[in-house]
Amino acid sequence: MSLAGVSVDPTENNRAMVDKLLLPFPLLSDSEGRVIKEWGVWTDGEGGIAKPSIFAIKSDGSIAWEYVGGDYADRPTDDELFNSLRGGD
């Protein structure tokens, strides 16, 4: 299994965030919001931001699990996230 994050922030900001939080995965930059808009998680509020979202994608490209928050603070609990990756409820 591979893991990566996608952010609308510039590459330099993402690199600093990975270093600051010691993230064990890459944080990719989608500064124009192409992927984020295509996946339906872009909001025009606050000048255009992405909703906090997590997509677990199978090797065949299908989505195994997704979570799209209602606002910037709406995120799954750790248990929800880890259970989904394990294939639990």
C-alpha positions as CSV (number, residue, x, y, z in Angstrom):
1,M,0.0,0.0,0.0
2,S,1.2,3.5,-0.8
3,L,0.1,6.8,0.7
4,A,0.4,10.4,-0.5
5,G,-1.3,13.7,0.3
6,V,-2.4,16.3,-2.1
7,S,-2.6,20.0,-1.3
8,V,-3.3,23.2,-3.1
9,D,-0.2,24.7,-1.4
10,P,3.0,25.3,-3.3
11,T,5.7,22.6,-3.3
12,E,7.9,24.6,-0.9
13,N,5.1,24.8,1.7
14,N,4.3,21.1,1.4
15,R,8.0,20.2,1.9
16,A,8.1,22.4,5.0
17,M,4.9,20.7,6.3
18,V,6.3,17.2,5.7
19,D,9.5,18.2,7.6
20,K,7.6,19.9,10.5
21,L,5.1,17.1,11.1
22,L,7.5,14.3,10.2
23,L,5.0,12.9,7.8
24,P,5.8,9.4,6.6
25,F,4.4,10.1,3.1
26,P,4.9,12.6,0.4
27,L,2.6,15.7,0.2
28,L,2.0,16.5,-3.5
29,S,1.2,20.0,-4.8
30,D,-1.9,20.7,-6.9
31,S,-1.5,24.5,-6.9
32,E,-4.0,25.0,-9.7
33,G,-6.5,22.7,-8.0
34,R,-7.0,20.5,-11.0
35,V,-7.2,17.2,-9.2
36,I,-9.1,18.6,-6.2
37,K,-11.7,20.1,-8.5
38,E,-12.0,17.0,-10.6
39,W,-12.6,14.9,-7.4
40,G,-15.3,17.3,-6.3
41,V,-13.7,18.5,-3.1
42,W,-13.1,22.1,-4.1
43,T,-15.1,24.9,-2.5
44,D,-15.3,28.4,-3.7
45,G,-15.7,29.7,-0.1
46,E,-12.8,31.6,1.5
47,G,-11.3,32.4,-1.9
48,G,-11.2,28.7,-3.0
49,I,-10.0,25.9,-0.7
50,A,-10.2,22.2,-0.7
51,K,-12.4,20.3,1.8
52,P,-10.4,18.0,4.0
53,S,-10.7,14.7,2.2
54,I,-9.3,11.2,2.2
55,F,-9.5,8.7,-0.6
56,A,-8.3,5.2,-0.4
57,I,-7.7,4.0,-3.9
58,K,-7.2,0.4,-4.9
59,S,-4.5,-0.7,-7.3
60,D,-7.2,-1.0,-10.1
61,G,-8.0,2.8,-9.7
62,S,-11.4,2.3,-8.0
63,I,-12.1,4.0,-4.7
64,A,-12.2,1.7,-1.7
65,W,-13.1,4.3,0.9
66,E,-13.6,8.1,1.0
67,Y,-14.2,10.8,3.5
68,V,-15.1,14.4,2.5
69,G,-15.4,16.8,5.4
70,G,-18.0,19.5,5.5
71,D,-15.5,22.2,6.4
72,Y,-11.8,22.7,7.2
73,A,-12.1,21.2,10.7
74,D,-14.3,18.2,9.7
75,R,-12.0,15.2,9.6
76,P,-12.4,11.5,10.4
77,T,-11.3,10.1,13.7
78,D,-8.1,8.0,13.7
79,D,-10.2,4.9,14.4
80,E,-12.5,5.6,11.4
81,L,-9.4,6.1,9.1
82,F,-7.4,3.1,10.3
83,N,-10.4,0.8,10.3
84,S,-11.2,1.8,6.8
85,L,-7.7,1.0,5.7
86,R,-7.8,-2.4,7.4
87,G,-11.1,-3.2,5.7
88,G,-13.2,-2.9,8.9
89,D,-16.5,-1.1,9.5
